[in-house]
Amino acid sequence: MDEDGLIDSAILLMALGEDAAAEVFRHLSPKEVQKLGEVMARTRTASREKLDGVLSRFDTEAGDVSPLVENNDEYVKTVLRRALGDEKAGLLIDRILQGSDVSGIESLRWMDAQSVAELIRNEHPQIIASILVHLERDQASGVLMQFPERLRGEVMLRIATLDGIQPNALRELNDVLSKALAGGDRLKRKKLGGSKTAAEIMNFFGGSAEGAVLDVIRDQDPDLAQKIADQMFTFEDLNKLDDRAVQLMLREIQTESLIVALKGADNDLREKIFRNMSSRAAETLREDLESKGPVKVSEVEAEQKEILKTVRRLADEGQIAIGGGDDAFL
């Protein structure tokens, strides 16, 4: 979401009231909550024109310049606590309102990748691997991309060979662990890591980084490297989706995102996309691609990663299949 969209969303939530805003927050990801919370915390007033545009039904209640809430900090705290509970909200409130550092694996999920990398880069690769498997795959990938190539490969090798973590070992690493990982020696070992986890994280790397990490792993375990490669799903692998899956994907992504992503796609994939659109939409997309000027490789890769996240979400929901084996549709 761009800055204007964040501002509009913040105004809307602050105008709706705490209960409605809290309900919305429950459906957002940690990254979305943090971005939106930060904008809400610094949004003090809104012009009548702005309020009318965002929430026309409240236009009679808005003045030319209307304070949205009496106390921004208290409003944000209340909304986040209702939406997320005291523990998670406390972690996020510290970052939004005070900028305080917080600790614990649970809190890492609410931090940006660069901050997480700074906190753990000097730990042993096995410790780093044990932490990263608890994060969202795109966040873990972002953290790894902050590391030197050799360390990145060593950590990925350990993630790929990790088959579980004892909760007491994690408590020794950090005194402020997530409640989900606490509970004493009677807890069963949680299944984490493995070649599939490694492949899912590496899907967010981008071409050159993927190859370099696989080379590091291949030097030590060629079979494992091949197993990871076989389980990876790249942007070009969209060619492997059936037409129904492509159509479902296209409903979920924005046209501008698709245009940028396709700047780095081969002709076969482009034609597959065109075939699964209406003739008018396909023609418009062709024209937009031709008229689109040069785009940075980093921007193309970023949009491709976002589309892959959508595809994986659809796969996790059981709406599409992205590979063979047990997950394939019959």
C-alpha positions, 0 to 999 in steps of 0.5 A: 500500500502506498503512503496515500493509501496508508493515510486514508486507511488511518483516517478511516479507522480513526473515524470508525472508532476503537471497536471497529478499528480493532476488528480490522486490525485482527485481519492484518499481518504484523507488517500491515499493523505496524505500518498502519499503526505508525501512520495513525500515531502521527495523524492528528487532523484531517481536512473536511474534504479529506474526511468526506472523500474517505468517509462520506457518511460522516461528512455532517460530523466533520468540521473544516479541520477535525481532530480525529481523536483526543489522544492519539497514543491512547487510541492506538494502544487501546485499538492494538490491545483489543485486536492483538491482546496485551502481550503482542500489542505491548511489543508493537506499541513500544516500537510505534510510540516509543521506538523501544527495543523488545526481545524474544522470538515472538517480538522478532515477527514485529520487526523489520528484516534489517533490525532482526539481522543486526540482532542475530548476525553474530550468533552461531549459524545453528542458532540463527537457523533455529530462530529463522524457522519461527518467522514468516518465510518472506521475513526470514528471507529478508533477514538472510539477505542482510548476511554475507553470502557464506553465512547465508549458505551456512544458515540455509544448510542448517535450516534444511537439515533441521527437524525439530527444536526442543523448547528448553533449548530455545528458552536458554537462547532467550529468556523472553520466548513466545508463549507458544514455545514455552511450557517445560520439558513435557512439550513435544518437539515442534516440527520445524525446518527441513528442505521444504522450509529451506525451499520456501525461504529461498523462494523469496531470495531472487535468482543470483542469491538462490544460486549462490546459496544452493552452491554452498549447500551442494558443496556439502550435500549435493542430494540435499541441494537437489531436494531443495531445488526440486521443492522451490517455486519461482516466478517462471514456474507460474508456467506450470500452473493450470489455467484455472490457477492462473485465473484465480491468481489474476483476481488477487493481484493488481494490474500495476504489480503484474506489469512490473513483474512481467517485465522480467518474464519470458514470452511463454509466461507472458502468453500464458497470462494473456490467454487467461484474461479477456481479450480486451484486458490482454490487449490493454496489458500488452500495450501497458507492457510495451509503453512501460519504461525501464524498471529496476531489477530490484523492483521487478523482483520485489513485485514477482515475490509479492505475486508468489506470496499470493500464489502460495497463499492460494495453495495453502488455502487449497484453491490451487496446486503448485507442484506434484505429489500429495498436493496435486489435484486429481 
